[in-house]
Amino acid sequence: MRTRANSRASRPRLSSLPAVTTAVLAAGLSLACALGFRGATEVDAEYSLDEIDAVRINLPDTPMSVLGDPVGVSLEVEGVWYSVGGSSRAAADHSATPSLFFAREGRFGELSAVIPTASRDLVDLELGELRVPSDRDLELRTGLGDIDISQVEGNISVDVEAGRVTIFGGADGIAVRTGVGDIEIETTGNTTASTGRGDVVVSQLGAGGNDLLISTSYGSIDAVLRSDSNLDLNLLASGDIRVQTRTISTVTTGSFVRQVGNGSVTVELRARGDINVRLDESL
């Protein structure tokens, strides 16, 4: 085990909490009103990613914002465990009991949380910005929380039950699943993304375009293409379908299929809503 954790990783304190924006923490504050006391323990940790190619961050309900660092060599984590309790001592104890755990297996590393059963319903994790080397593969998993990833150019995978997902990067490919939440992606990589309920905005950044396999069960899709020279276009929608590029111009409903050039770039979109496909206006 070559993980190194900063000595500041566990500092219990009581606090008057600032205004928060996450649904998870809002629920925790409602519980705090009933129990009367709140506690907080800061998390400040760093884990070496030497000889690690892929990192999974698998945490309980929390928003996550990840920034890729082109000269970074470690996973840097900052945040706070918030808690509630029937007394100031109990609240402080609950916030101090959870911990983060980083495990290695070969060239793979995983960050997870260890929360005692007695404290599981009394603590919430709120993360600050996480930093990872920009060339690592990254996988994020959580139940409830918005996901924001930028400047990570390895393969990116996101699995969240409810939350908005925003990704700028992922040159080696992107895979996203959210049960409920909008998705916004700008990438040079091939992309597969789905949401059960939400809108999707996706933009190709690759010079010749990149494959897009996008679906939403309840929502619309807006796709911005980098090129329309070699398209294999397959669209299915319950609402309107609008395509406006140099080679294709159509407004229809139901489905639309068209191949341009050698069809080497697949754009397959499925929506129970509208689909809008257009060429990048800056080209």
C-alpha positions in Angstrom: 0.0 0.0 0.0 1.6 3.3 -1.1 -1.3 5.6 -0.3 -0.4 8.7 1.6 -3.1 10.6 3.6 -2.5 14.2 4.8 -2.4 14.5 8.6 -5.2 17.1 8.4 -7.7 14.4 7.2 -9.7 14.4 10.4 -10.3 17.5 12.5 -13.7 17.4 14.3 -15.3 20.7 15.2 -18.7 22.2 15.7 -19.9 24.8 13.3 -22.6 27.1 12.4 -23.1 25.8 8.8 -23.2 28.2 5.9 -26.0 28.1 3.3 -25.7 25.0 1.1 -27.0 24.1 -2.3 -27.1 20.3 -2.3 -30.3 18.3 -1.7 -28.4 15.9 0.4 -27.2 18.5 2.8 -30.6 20.2 2.9 -32.1 16.9 4.1 -29.4 16.7 6.7 -30.1 20.1 8.0 -33.8 19.3 8.3 -32.8 16.4 10.5 -30.5 18.7 12.5 -33.5 20.9 13.4 -35.1 17.8 15.0 -32.0 16.7 16.8 -30.7 20.2 17.7 -26.9 19.9 17.2 -24.7 19.9 14.1 -21.1 18.8 13.7 -18.4 18.9 11.0 -15.1 17.3 10.3 -12.8 18.5 7.6 -11.2 16.2 5.1 -7.9 17.1 3.4 -6.2 14.1 1.9 -3.7 13.3 -0.9 -3.2 9.8 -2.4 -0.3 9.0 -4.7 -1.2 7.8 -8.2 2.3 6.6 -9.0 1.9 3.6 -11.3 -1.9 4.0 -11.3 -3.6 4.2 -14.7 -7.3 4.3 -13.7 -9.1 5.7 -10.7 -12.5 5.0 -9.4 -14.2 7.4 -7.0 -17.1 5.6 -5.4 -18.7 7.7 -2.7 -22.1 8.1 -0.9 -24.5 10.9 -2.1 -22.4 14.0 -2.9 -21.8 16.4 -5.7 -18.4 15.9 -7.3 -16.3 18.5 -9.2 -13.1 17.1 -10.7 -10.3 19.1 -12.3 -7.5 17.4 -14.3 -4.0 18.6 -13.6 -1.5 18.1 -16.4 1.5 18.0 -14.0 -0.3 16.3 -11.1 0.8 12.9 -9.7 -1.8 12.4 -7.0 -5.5 12.4 -6.2 -6.2 15.4 -4.0 -9.5 15.5 -1.9 -11.0 18.3 0.2 -14.4 18.3 1.8 -16.4 18.1 5.0 -18.3 15.4 6.8 -21.4 17.1 8.3 -23.5 15.4 11.0 -26.4 15.9 13.3 -26.9 14.6 16.9 -28.9 14.9 20.1 -26.0 16.7 21.8 -23.0 18.7 20.8 -20.7 15.8 21.7 -22.8 13.2 19.8 -22.9 15.5 16.7 -19.1 15.9 16.9 -18.6 12.2 17.3 -20.8 11.3 14.4 -18.9 13.7 12.0 -15.6 12.2 13.1 -16.4 8.5 12.6 -16.5 8.3 8.7 -13.3 8.1 6.8 -12.1 7.8 3.2 -10.2 4.7 2.1 -8.0 4.4 -1.0 -7.2 0.9 -2.2 -4.9 -0.3 -5.0 -5.0 -3.4 -7.1 -2.4 -3.5 -9.9 -2.6 -0.3 -11.8 -6.1 0.5 -10.6 -7.0 2.6 -7.5 -10.4 3.2 -5.8 -11.5 5.8 -3.3 -14.4 4.9 -1.2 -16.0 5.8 2.2 -16.2 3.9 5.4 -19.2 4.9 7.5 -20.1 3.0 10.7 -23.7 1.7 10.6 -24.7 3.8 13.6 -23.7 7.0 11.9 -24.8 6.2 8.3 -28.1 8.2 8.4 -26.6 11.0 10.4 -23.7 12.2 8.2 -23.4 13.8 4.8 -20.3 14.3 2.7 -19.8 17.6 0.9 -16.7 17.7 -1.3 -14.7 20.6 -2.6 -12.8 20.4 -5.9 -11.0 17.1 -6.5 -7.8 17.1 -8.5 -6.4 14.2 -10.6 -3.6 13.9 -13.2 -5.3 14.8 -16.5 -4.0 11.7 -18.3 -5.6 9.1 -15.9 -8.8 7.2 -16.7 -11.5 8.3 -14.3 -14.7 6.6 -13.0 -17.2 8.4 -10.8 -20.1 6.7 -8.9 -22.5 8.3 -6.5 -26.2 8.1 -5.7 -27.4 11.8 -5.6 -25.3 14.7 -6.7 -24.2 16.8 -9.7 -21.0 15.8 -11.5 -18.7 18.3 -13.1 -15.5 17.1 -14.8 -13.0 19.2 -16.8 -9.5 18.9 -18.3 -9.4 15.1 -17.7 -8.4 13.6 -21.1 -8.3 9.9 -20.2 -11.4 7.7 -20.5 -14.3 9.0 -18.3 -17.1 7.0 -16.9 -20.0 8.4 -14.8 -22.8 6.5 -13.1 -25.2 8.5 -10.9 -28.8 7.9 -9.8 -29.8 11.6 -9.9 -27.7 14.6 -10.8 -26.7 16.8 -13.6 -23.5 15.7 -15.5 -21.2 18.2 -17.2 -18.0 17.0 -18.9 -15.4 19.0 -20.8 -12.6 16.6 -21.9 -12.5 12.8 -22.1 -10.5 12.5 -25.3 -10.1 8.7 -24.8 -13.9 8.2 -24.6 -16.9 8.9 -22.4 -19.6 6.8 -20.9 -22.4 8.4 -18.8 -25.5 7.1 -17.1 -27.8 9.2 -14.9 -31.3 8.2 -13.8 -32.5 11.8 -13.6 -30.5 14.8 -14.7 -29.4 16.9 -17.7 -26.2 16.0 -19.5 -23.7 18.4 -21.1 -20.6 17.1 -22.9 -17.9 18.7 -25.1 -15.3 16.2 -26.2 -13.1 14.9 -28.9 -13.8 11.3 -27.7 -16.4 8.8 -28.7 -19.4 9.2 -26.4 -22.1 7.0 -25.1 -24.6 8.8 -22.7 -28.1 8.2 -21.4 -30.5 9.8 -19.0 -33.8 8.5 -17.8 -35.2 12.1 -17.5 -33.3 15.1 -18.7 -32.0 17.0 -21.7 -28.7 16.3 -23.4 -26.4 18.8 -25.1 -23.3 17.3 -26.7 -20.7 18.9 -28.9 -18.1 17.2 -31.1 -14.6 18.7 -30.8 -12.6 16.2 -32.9 -11.5 17.6 -36.3 -13.4 15.0 -38.3 -16.1 14.4 -35.6 -16.5 11.6 -33.1 -19.1 8.9 -32.5 -22.2 9.9 -30.5 -24.6 7.4 -29.0 -27.1 9.4 -27.0 -30.4 8.6 -25.5 -33.0 10.2 -23.1 -36.2 8.5 -22.1 -37.9 11.9 -21.2 -36.1 14.9 -22.7 -34.6 16.4 -25.8 -31.1 16.2 -27.5 -29.1 19.0 -29.0 -26.0 17.8 -30.9 -23.4 20.1 -32.4 -21.3 18.5 -35.1 -17.7 19.3 -35.9 -18.0 17.9 -39.4 -20.6 16.5 -41.7 -18.3 15.0 -44.3 -18.6 11.3 -43.3 -21.8 10.9 -41.2 -23.9 7.8 -40.4 -26.9 9.6 -39.0 -29.7 7.6 -37.2 -32.2 9.7 -35.3 -35.4 8.6 -33.5 -37.7 11.0 -31.6 -41.3 11.4 -30.4 -41.0 15.1 -31.1 -39.6 17.1 -33.9 -36.3 16.2 -35.7 -34.3 19.2 -37.1 -31.0 18.7 -39.0 -29.1 21.7 -40.4 -25.6 21.1 -41.8 -23.9 22.0 -45.1 -25.0 18.7 -46.6 -28.3 18.0 -44.8 -31.3 20.2 -44.2 -34.5 18.7 -42.9 -37.4 19.1 -40.5 -39.3 15.9 -39.8 -40.9 13.7 -37.1 -40.5 10.1 -36.0 -37.2 9.0 -37.5 -34.5 10.2 -39.9 -31.6 8.1 -41.4 -28.9 9.5 -43.7 -25.4 8.5 -44.7 -22.9 11.1 -46.0 -19.5 10.2 -47.5 -18.1 7.0 -46.1 -20.3 7.1 -43.0 -17.3 6.6 -40.7 -18.7 8.8 -37.9 -21.8 7.4 -36.2 -24.4 9.8 -34.7 -27.2 7.8 -33.1 -29.7 9.8 -31.1 -32.8 8.5 -29.3 -35.2 10.9 -27.5 -38.7 11.0 -26.1 -38.7 14.7 -27.1 -37.1 16.8 -29.8 -33.8 16.2 -31.6 -31.8 19.1 -33.0 -28.6 18.5 -35.0 -26.5 21.4 -36.3 -23.0 22.2 -37.5 -20.6 24.2 -35.3 -21.3 27.8 -36.4 -17.6 28.7 -35.8 -16.4 26.5 -38.6 
